Amino acid sequence: MEHTKRILSFTRRALDDYHMIEPGDKIAVGVSAGKDSLTLLCAMAQLRRFYPIPFDLIAITVDMGFEGTDLSPIQKLCDELNVPYHIVPTEISRIIFDIRKEKNPCSLCAKMRRGALHNAAKELGCTSVALGHHFDDAVETFLLNLFFEGRIGCFSPVTYLSRVGIKLIRPMLYMPEKDVRYFASKVQLPVVKSPCPADGNTQREEMKQLLRELERKHDGLRYRIFGAIQRGEVDGFKLLSDMQGTKTYREDDGEL
């Protein structure tokens, strides 16, 4: 189907451009149960069948400990995709909201979730962790760093974590959020709404709104910002493929 081909095209292009996979890699997809990570899981499960570099795949969810969270639909999806699924139980929500009563919980929460995910992946024999950050996330992160920290920076397409000895990869780097939403709706992914009290009330959400307003006046702004990140070789965004030259991301088909 066309929507599936488009998702696979975006994902494979990023994997190729940034040499994200090596032969024999065992990759853990970090599954939060949101649309982004579930789309990544589906894409990687499909690519596993024909990608020229062989790799193994598992899925890991860090259970934050919110009461009433039902992950059985995620288990069912993983069974259908033939991907082993692992749930890591934690008490992160209790620590942040009940014990520490954090007023700005997102940073600490992300740090604790990352630690739990990375450690679980290592214990399960993984060489890499795949995260569902997409094209819009990259642009927003770049602007968040600029606006609120006064620095030029972004997350990296590929990051090696020497402390735990695993690699972080972001295969959806070229995939616009609108394509993620369309795919998730079209195939009816079992998205679980975040029970976090801080969900939707963050600086990132402010940045999303700002970008929407700016793009109404300046069409294609996100793509120019992303191109600037690549041309500026910000935090590992330098293209590694021999044939890329100075070309940058183009919206219409995900090609470079």
N, C-alpha and C positions, 0 to 999 in steps of 0.2 A: 504494500500500500504506500501511497505517495508520502503520507505524513511520517511513516516509519523510515522510508528511504532518506528523507530529509534529516531526521534525527541521527541516523547512522552516518550520513555524509559529514555533518558537523563534527561528530565525535571522532570519526576516523581521521579527519583532516588535522585535528588538534593532536591526536596520538602520534601521527606521522611527523608533523612539523616540529614537535618538541621532544621526539624520541622518548615517549613516556613508558614504553614497554620494552623489556628485554626478554629473550627466550627463557622460558621456564619460570617466569614471574608468577607468584601466587598473590592475587589482588583481592583486597577486602574493600567492598563498597560500603562506605559509611551511610547507613540508611536511617534517616531521621523520621521517616514515614511521611514527609512532605512531598510535593510534586517534583521538586528538583532531584532529590536523591532517588526517588522511584523511577524517574525517567532515565537517569544514569544507569540504574540497575538493569533496566530493560535493554538499553543500548549496549551495555557491556556484555550482557548475556547473549545477545544476537551476534555481536562482533566476534565473540569467542568461537563461533562456529566456522568463520572463514577468514579471520584476520591472519595475515601471513606469519606473524610471530605468535607462537603458541603460548597460552597462559591459562592458569586456573583461576577460578572466581568463587568467592564466598561473599555473604552479606552479614554485616554486624550492626545491630542497633544498641545504642547505649540507652537503657531505660532510666529515665530521670527520677522515677519514683513517684510520679503524680498519680493520685488515686483514680482508679477507674480506667486507666489506659488499656486499650484492647489492641494487641498486636497480631491477633490471629489472622486478619486479612493480609498482613504482610507475609506471614508464614505461608499462607495459601498461594500468594503470588510467587514466592521463592520456590515452592514445590512445583508450580507450573513451569517455571523457568529452569528447573533442575539446578538450582543454586543453593548450597547449604546455608542455613540461616542460624545465626548465633545472637542471643540476647544477653546483654551484660547488665545485670541489675545493679543499681546504685541508689544512694540517698541524696543525690545532688540537690533536688528540689527542697528537701527538708533542711539541709545545711544552709542553703542560700536564703530561703524565705522564712523559715521558722527559727533557726538558730542564730544566724548572722543578721537576719532582717535587712538585707542589702537594699539600699535605695536605688542603686544603679547596678542591677544584677548581671547584665549581659556579658560583660568582660570576664568576670569570674566564672560564670556558668560555662562560657565557651572554652575557657582554659581547662576546667575540670572535665568537660565532655571530651575534649581533644585528648587529654591524658588517658582517660579510660579507654577510648577508642584505639589509640596507638598501642597501649599496653596489651589490650586484648588481641589486636592484629598480630603483634609480635609473638604472643603466647600460642597463637593458632598457626604459626609458621609462615606468616605472610611476609612478602618482600616489599609490598606496596599497599598504600591505602588510597582509594579513589574517592574524591569529594565532589559534590554536585554543584560547585560554583559555576555559574554561567556567565555569558557575555556581559549582561547588565550588572551582575555582581562586581565584575572587574572594574567597570566604569564608576560605579558607586563607591567602591572601596578606594579607588584613586582619589576621587573628590572628597571623601570623608577624611582621608589622610591630609589632603591639602587644606581643607576648611578648618578642621578641628585639631590637627596636630602640627600644622605648618610645615609639612614635609612632602617631598615627592616620593610616593611609594605605593605599592600594591602587593597583594599576595602573588606568589610565583607560580607559573605553570607547573614546575617540577621543583620539589624541595626535598633534600636528603636530611633526615633527622638522625644525626650521629649518635645521640643519646640512646635511642632505642634501635637504631640500625634498620630503619625502614624509609621508604620513599613516599612522599605525598605527590599525587598527580591529580590534575583537574581536567579531565577529558571533555567537559562541556564548555570549555573556554570560548568557543566560537558560537555557541548556541544562544540566540536571543531568548529572553524570558517569554515572549509571546509564542514562540514555537514550543517551548516547554509546556505552557498552559494549554495550547491546542492539542498537543500529543496526549497529555494527561487526561483531558476531557474526552478525546476521541476514543481512546482505548479503555476509558473508565478505570484509571488507576485507583487503588484503594487508599486514597490520601486520608491521613488521620490529622485532624485539626489540632494544632498545638494547644495544650492546656495551660501553657505558661501565662501568668498574669501580666507579664511585660510584653507579650506578643503584640506587634503592631504599634507599639508606643516607643519607638527608638529613633536615634539619629539617622539610621539607615532609611527608615520610613520617611523621614523628613527629606532626605536626599532624593528618594524616589519621586516625591511630589515636586521638588524643585526641578529635577530633570524633565519631568512631564511638562511643566510650565515653559521651560526654556525651549523644548523641542517644538512646541506649538509655534514659536516665532522663528526657530532656527532648525529646520528639518535636517535630519542626519547628524545632529550634534554628537550623539553617542558614538557613532562610527568614526567621526573625526577624533574624538578623545581617545578611543581605543587605538586608532592608527598612530596617534602621538605617543601612546604608551609603548607600542611596538618599535616605532622609529627611535624613540629615546632609550630603548633597551632597558626599560625600568624593571628592576627586580627579576631578571631572568626572562624577560619577554623577547629577547633577541631571537629571531627565527633561526633554527638550526638546519633546516632543509637546504641542501646545496642549490636548489633551483629557485629559491624564493627571491633572491636579489633584494630590491627595495620595495617590492609590492606589499600592500597591507590588506587587511580584512575588507571584504566587500559584502554589503548586506544581502544582495539578491539571491545568492546561492551558497553562501558560506565558503566560496572559493577564495583563494589568495592570488 
